[in-house]
Amino acid sequence: MNQSRSGRARGLAAVGVSAALLLAACGGGGPGGEQVPGTQASASGFNAASTGVVNPSDKKGGTLKFANPGDWDTLDPGETYYAYAWDFARLYGRSLMMFKAAPGKEGNQLVPDLAEGPGEASSDAKTWTYKLRQGVKFEDGTEVTSADVKYAILRSTDKETFPNGPAYWEGILDLPAGYKGPYKSPSANTDSAIETPDKYTIVFHSKAPFAAFDYLTQQPNTMPVPKDKDTGAKYRNTIVSSGPYKFADLQPGKSFNLVRNDQWDPATDPNRKALPDRIEVSLNVNADDIDNRIISGDLDVDIAGTGVQPAALSQVLQDPNLKENADNPLAVRNWYTSINPTVAPLDTIECRKAIMYAMDHTGYQTAYGGQFAGGDLATTILPPNVPGYTAFDLYPSGPDHKGDLEAAKKSLEACGQPNGFETNIAYRAERPKEKATAEAFQQALARVGIKLTLKPYPQGDYFSSYAGNPQYVVKNKLGLALNGWGADWPDGFGFLSQIVDSRVIRPAGGSSNTSVRIPEVDQMLDQALTELDTDKRNQMWGEIDKRVMEEAVIYPGVYSKALLVRSKNATNIFVTDAFGMYDYLGMGAQK
Amino acid sequence: MFAYIVRRLLWAVVLMFVLSVVTFSIFYVVPRLAGASPETLATRYVGRAATEETVHLTAERLGFYDPVPVQYWNWIKGVFTGAEYDYGAGVETCPAPCLGYSFITRQAVWPELLDRAPVTISLVIGASLIWLIAGVSVGVISALRRGTVFDRGAMGVALAGVSLPIFFTGLVGLAFFSYRLNITAPGGQFVPFSENPAMWAYSLLLPWITLSFLFSAQYARLTRAGMLETMSEDYIRTARAKGLPEQKVILKHALRGALTPVVTIFGLDVGLLLGGAVLTEKTFSLNGLGKYGYDAIVTGDLPKILGVTLVAGFFVIIANLIVDLLYGVIDPRVRLE
């Protein structure tokens, strides 16, 4: 299709979806849905679920209907790596620790799940001990023991069988040299990394101090796996549940259902209410149709949690009834641009500062979808919903946020480029928002004589071969690279370690950190990990954020947000700051 | 005739082989020619936290370090003799025809294709019958009532049908008929025929109508044009002069002559759609071959892409064979040699 036809096609699609949404919305849909008799609803309204519970209810029963516009990376808790998958996995598995099912900032709190309490640390923060709750059972009635948790963690380190999941344990635990997981190293003694002195005790040994260990143990890969039921890469289709629900009718790539796990004992689980009887999940559903169905009441949740499609966005924002029934939560994500100090003249800090001042910040926001679908203007690396966030703005962009051109020009003079300079800006070709942002940079920086040439690259190997490959960056003068990071969990380490630690930069490429090479910051990161006091540690994350920003190697664009529409059938609807989307654990159903 | 069919089927096997080589080359060779290393190829199939070692292990597991002819040989061997698959905790045997395992989902491709084929076949059979009957009927009537209000209206609607894309009509149809009036099934609600024929038809009614709206327009216009041409032929005048009833003149003589291009197009359309009615399946969230292929392309899942391409090619080849055979039935002047 040529450009004009493709544009017409997109326009028709948008018109079609808008027409469809208009019809769906006209079918009914006041805010809030039915009230459960005898309960008091929290105040509903736009964004109410970000800070409170909409439609609170303890009513058990009913069916929740979820749909996914794509497919899970995998349902195997040892390998899954999507935020929504971690949110959802708590329905069929119990990790040692978990994020509290509570709205807003309270959702960032870690609470013990399979464990009786938080980990007990040695004084050097290298040994962590957890005691398991007794009486927790798998769906087949066998009791969950510390050996099952150990096995779950060890199998997740086999990156040949499970190449997709997070890789924290391999780097942190003191595993024996050459260990390749339980399938390939079945007789290896792994007590140097994980010990299970008895059925209900598990002890971790890390190579280096790691004060934030409870964050590691909230990962789904600590959900127990019975060794005799493990089927390796096929386990994703035969998961043995330890949570309040178990799998039924699993059709890979199509759908699955969760039904009650009759071996789940609520007495061992203070965190879960397990309200609905059944949860039905459809996979690979048309994203626009998902929006239609939620608005019409045929569906409860778009499980991806990344917001409505562009056609529905305008519809929801313009219809007061729909908008009142929508939420706009912050995700744990920052869309930003790397400014590479390895590319001249950006090896001079003042030239980098010129970019920081000259960029039109509102242009960045507009390119990403505006205030509701794009996000809030970012001035720090850490988003506000990450503990440790400190509000500051080192490079004010003027009262209208369109850039401080005077300050930019002064910086250009200071770096010896009074008339500007030329460089290239990389972005992922498949991402229209990144292209729009690159164009916004091009237009904004041209005002002070900085000439940018756009360089699109395929997203599949954007970091491995192009923007994240140090040699390629220098050779091709990629002074700027569109980037973004969503934390694996909302804490300073989870957010910062992969994007500001210079030691993650590899000569062969592949790292999301393309521009931060500050030895002092590396030391600050190490220091923070030895600080067992949570408040002090959080403060240190904030200081690291500021130190990196002082070097002007990252231009924070927007703190990502999404527009979500609430279900008419669901109860206990609230946003968890831990995942930046609706909490799937606490949700109930009216019918 | 028998020899003709056997010859065509043998050619079909050759074509399938060529198709597999071409498809394999496109997805396995071209990236190498563009400078991609085995590690670069493997980065598509690992998570964002993958280390160099993970990338290397994945490249090894997926056979990217083997020369491309070796990779092709391993794949084609699996088609005829089966293959073994290491899933970490054990090894599984994939019986022939083994089209490999998905790089992403780690599922065997052939069973997934078999599972999804009934959805596409159901969609195409139902829609094709509707568009053929509706399109030809409207075309015949339009030709016989040329210039009338019916003719102009029908061709106007035909123009709309051809112009409006499925992702527009489909979504509007869902919103109105499914979610507003609740008279058709919501998206993604396919029920197998073997499970409940009535629900099967109900679940596909709106996709059938939407897909056939697009195609029946073409068939109406084609039939109308063909009818107008054959109605002016001498043999039609002769048939009338001999006193044949008008209905017989139209249906047995005129329409038969006009159907040859319709049959040709029908065979091609059905064959192509059996390979995957991508837009319709995506719009209505039907888990058929088209959606399977689309998802495979988006994720770069090469075994799935290969599998869908071969199945699609097979359907096109068979459809063309059937069309050629039907020529001899429809038009006695045609003899197959």
Interface residues (C-beta under 8 A of the other chain):
Chain A: A9 L12 A13 V15 G16 V17 A19 A20 L21 L22 L23 A24 C26 G27 A67 D71 D73 T74 E79 Y81 R155 D158 K159 E160 T161 F162 P163 N164 G165 P166 A167 Y168 E170 G181 Y183 D230 T231 G232 A233 K234 Y235 R236 P252 G253 K254 S282 N284 V285 N286 D288 D289 N292 R293 S296 D298 G460 D461 S464 S465 Q498 R506 A508 G510 S512
Chain B: A36 E39 T40 T43 R44 Y45 V46 G47 R48 A49 A50 T51 E52 E53 T54 V55 L57 T58 E60 R61 Y87 G88 A89 G90 E92 T105 R106 Q107 E112 L164 P165 F167 F168 T169 G170 L171 V172 L174 A175 F176 S178 Y179 R180 P186 G187 G188 K282 T283 F284 S285 N287 K291 Y292 D295 G300
